[in-house]
Structures are given as C-alpha cells and as structure tokens.
Amino acid sequence: MVKELLTPGKIGETTLKNRVIFPSMCNYYCDDKGFVTEQLKEYVRARARGGAAMIIMPGSPHGTPGPARPALSSPLYLDGWKSLAGICHSYGCRLFVQIHPANAQAERDPALLLPDNMEKDYILKLTESYTRCALAAKEAGLDGVELHGAHAHEIAQFLSPYYNHRTDEYGVDYLGRSKLYRDIVSSIKQACGREFPVICRISSSEGIPGGQGRGIEETVKIAPLLEAAGADAIHVSIGMPLSEQYISAPMDVPDAFNRGEIACVKRAVRIPVIAVGRINSPELAEELLRDGTADFTAVGRGLLADPDFVNKITAKEPICRCLGCNQGCRKSITKKAIFCVQNPFTGREASLHPTYEEGLENRRILIIGTGPAGLEAARIFAMRGARPVIWEKEHIPGGLINLAKQPPHKDAMERIISFRLEMLQKAGIPILLNQEAAPENISEFHPDLIILACGSSPSVPQIPGLCLPDGQPKENIYPADRLFRDPALRVKLQTDGLPVAVLGGGLIGTEAAETLSLLGLPVTVFELGSEIAKDLNKNRRYFVMERLRMGRVSLLTGVRVTNVCLPRVTCRKDGKELDFDGFGTILYALGRQNLISRRLEENLKKAVPDVPILSIGDARQPGMAMDAIADAALTGANFHF
C-alpha cells in the first residue's frame, strides 16, 4: 500500500504536500534567448496539475542563454519565472530553480574554463552570480533553489579530484574541493534568509573509468559539510559525463540501482535526502521511503511518461510507466527537445488537444493493427468520444512490440501495450483478434474511416546469393526478426551450434547478435556504416556494446556484403575483397518496409473508394516506437469528418 509517499514533508521551513519531486531536466522548450515559452508553461502545468509536490526547473545564472533552460541572469527573465511560479502555486505545487549555468559542463565544451585555470577573483564572482540568481528566484516568487553540484557542472568540477588539481584552499582534499560549494550555500543563506531553502545536488560517486573520480567514501564526508553551511536537503544523483550511462540510466540498469549509495548519504546527515535514479513506480518510491533510504523521491522520466503519476495513485487509475528506453528524453538523435515514447503529449501540451466531437460516437472507425500506433490511435479517438473497433490478424495484440520486448533487458517494452490495452478496456473499445483485414471483410463492416496501423516487415536486401529466383531467402537464411518470432529457430540454431552471420548492425541486428551470443553461438555482425547500433541513444548503446564485447560477437564495420553462399560471406572493405567462412546461418536486418500496408491501401481504395484511409506508424513510414505513437496521437486528435 502506498502511504508514506503521499504524506507531507518539509525541506527547511517549506512544506511539500507529498514526497514526489519532479527533478530538473534540460528541456529545450525555451526560445533561443532563454525566455519562457507557452510550450514550457504547459509542460510545467501538466506536472503541477498531476500532483507533484515540487517541480525543480533548471535556470542559467550566467553563460550564454539558450533554449535548453530558462535564464535567470537578468531582470528581463523574471516575468517568465513569475508565470511558472503562479502556475505551480495554483495547484499547491512548489517551484524551485536548479541553478544550472549555461555551457559550463566538462567534456561538453573543449574551450571550457576548468577549476585549475580559474583565478580566485573569478571564483568569487561565481559565488556572487549564484547568489544573485537565488535572489532573483526569491523575487520571482519561487519557493527555493537547488545548486547543481553533480554531473561535471561548475560546482561538481571543483568537487572532483579528476578535474580539480588546485593546490590552494579550493583544492588538495575534500575540504578544499568543497569550499566553493559551501561558500555558495552560505552566501545564498545570508542574502536570502535562513528560511529560504537551498537543496544541494551531488553525485554519490562519479564513476569515472579508472577510479580517478570521487567515490562514495568522500561524498559522505562532504554532505555533512554542506549541511553545516546551511543546506536544507541533499539530492543524491550519480555519475559524470564520462560515466553518462548512469546519469540517466536506461532499461539495461536495475530500478533504483543507486539506492545503496543514497542510503550512505542519508546516514551521514540529519537533513532530508532526495533519491533519484530509475524510480518509476509508486511502489518502489514507497519502499525507498519506508526502508529509510531517502525522505523524498525524484521521479523524472516517470512524470514525463505520466504527469498524473501522483493523482493516479489516489484515484487508483492505471499509470503509464516509463520504459527506461531513453528514446525521446535523453539526447534523442532526431530531436533535441524532450519527448517521450509513452506519452506523446510531453512537449506538445500546448498544441495537442484531443477534443470531444459531437456525433463521433456514431462513426464507424476501423483500426487495423494492435501495435503501438493502432492502440494509441484508438485511445485518442476514445478520448474524443468515438468508439473505434480494432482488428488484429494475430491471436494476441501488441504487433512488433511482441518482438521488441524479447531481446535482453527490454521486457519493459511490454508497458507500451499493457497500458493502452488497460485504457481501451476501461473505455469499452473492442479488439477483435484473429481477424483478417481482407478488403471484402472491411467492405462488409461499412466503415466511415479506416486507419491502417499494420506495421512493417523486413526489407529483403538485393545481395547476390541471398534469395531464390522467386525472391524468397534461401535455406538457412532468415530475416533477423524471425529469431524473436520463432522459438523453434532458436532451438535449431542452438542445437546446430554453428556460427551465425548477421547482416546489418542497426538496432535489430545488434539485438539478434546479443540474443545469439546468450545462446552460446559465435556471431559476426557485418555493418556497412562506421558504427554499430548508431541509432541507439548514447546511454543504451554503452550497455549494448559492452554486452556484445563480452559475448562471442565479432563486429565488422565499413564492410559491404557483396555475395553470400553458405558457409561463406563475401564482402568489400577499403577496396579489398574479403571472405569469411564457416557460417551455418545468415540473418539479415537491413531495414524495414511498409509494402504490406501500401498494397492493402491500394486494394481498399478500390473496395471502398469513398472511405478515407489513413496510414499511421510503421504502416506510413517505418521508424521508432516514439515516432509511431506520436503519429497516431496527432492523427487521432486532428482528424475531423
């Protein structure tokens, strides 16, 4: 039972209505000069309205302002911050600013001035800048500040023996390295008053390869010093850019993986401790409070996935849980702003509004496919008052997610489907399984709208020797997703025990290689590009690559496969022809295509020429789950008869 999580708590003299905090994240919702936008306001409103007790918003005290976070370096920015404070307070939510300098993170900017090169006058000006920012926050009506002493930002650089080699009072040991942090806390308390709360964020350990950074043993000595300087709470994160895979840890890492080190900090201080790091369910957050690991929980990606996380606990409503995929929220390859696979409204709160449409309940809307796009389109149409019907040719819903959840560490992908199925069941939306979408069947349904969400299928590469004259792959040559679709194939490959060639080192190819490696099979991946798994975000890719290296997987990049004739694969690299022998099977993962949906659409235009037909997700353009779900949501919200 979730109880402690919903009880009020205090940070300094400030009372929070529960123990759930939405932590600071660079969101890229500001304009180019760092001013608050309507997009940012509505993003904040959604989380405040959803029940979070506190929102911590990053703000730049100095440096060149930009879209990543709102600036607080000039009175010109105060009105924007006042509007954010007003939004939060209207829902009983506290607003803190994380003082987070622009362009001041080590490993990001080679021209960055590091602690060793800072003059003492410059260091004193840093303290003054942070203090001015805190005063501005107080003037804007914010409830407190958080100082960013983690992840190699300015303060964290001073705390780290990896970056700080000074021999004066700002270096040498943990006392010297923490002096700047302590001075800033004391200066803010003196300027803003003891009642104005200050949270100190810190990495419990830096995790820098080779053990050159700060470890938990030193952090537990620093935390009491910050408390003595006036800190009202310690927010315990982990990592630095050199260990970035842990800063926003993906699904490859256990939930609440840093709880042990957080508990060490908790034992070292008397002030409240905030826990963060893959806390993605109310039950887990409750557990951390009850066992004394922390006093508050920071739920970041969980509140991206479902802003109503807190309110749904009391309402006993299904929570849309974070996957830990980092596809949209952490350095997305295609979009710099924060988005979310699970929640297409994240970042679109100001523009995506599924509104009720009178008479929509009488329209016969047919959705073909129960993958992410089909289920999301149905959910959005149901929010607008429609009662769509979903057809699925398989015996279970889920589409390609039924394959995507099978590779190692990806079982959380099931949450994409399970949440939407639960919501559709509550809405009474029917799903017909084992239902073939033949044109004559669809015509008999008499639809007013047809939505094709029937996914994609593997592209068959035009490589000599791969296929028979009819275009079908030869014996012992399969599309890589067959490995996840057909348990008998896995048994066969493991029984044979022969090496496997995987053509294509993208997401599907690397997941196939890792799965084969776990079966004990030697694997060679042939990739035309210069990188393996290049479309994975950096944090997930780190763990995938580590597992491939530890397994019996050979990774070949910059190679073009020119011919296959089992047991041989022939390729070209740097103008030379190379032969690789000994393979018993070839799996190919060289892209996906929407040929099936395009053919179905062509046939339907003949069978029901007057009915609008919309293709969404992979049926329109093969891509990532985030793209499919967003496409479905936008289609469902914006279509009008």
Disulfide bonds with the S-S distance in Angstrom:
none
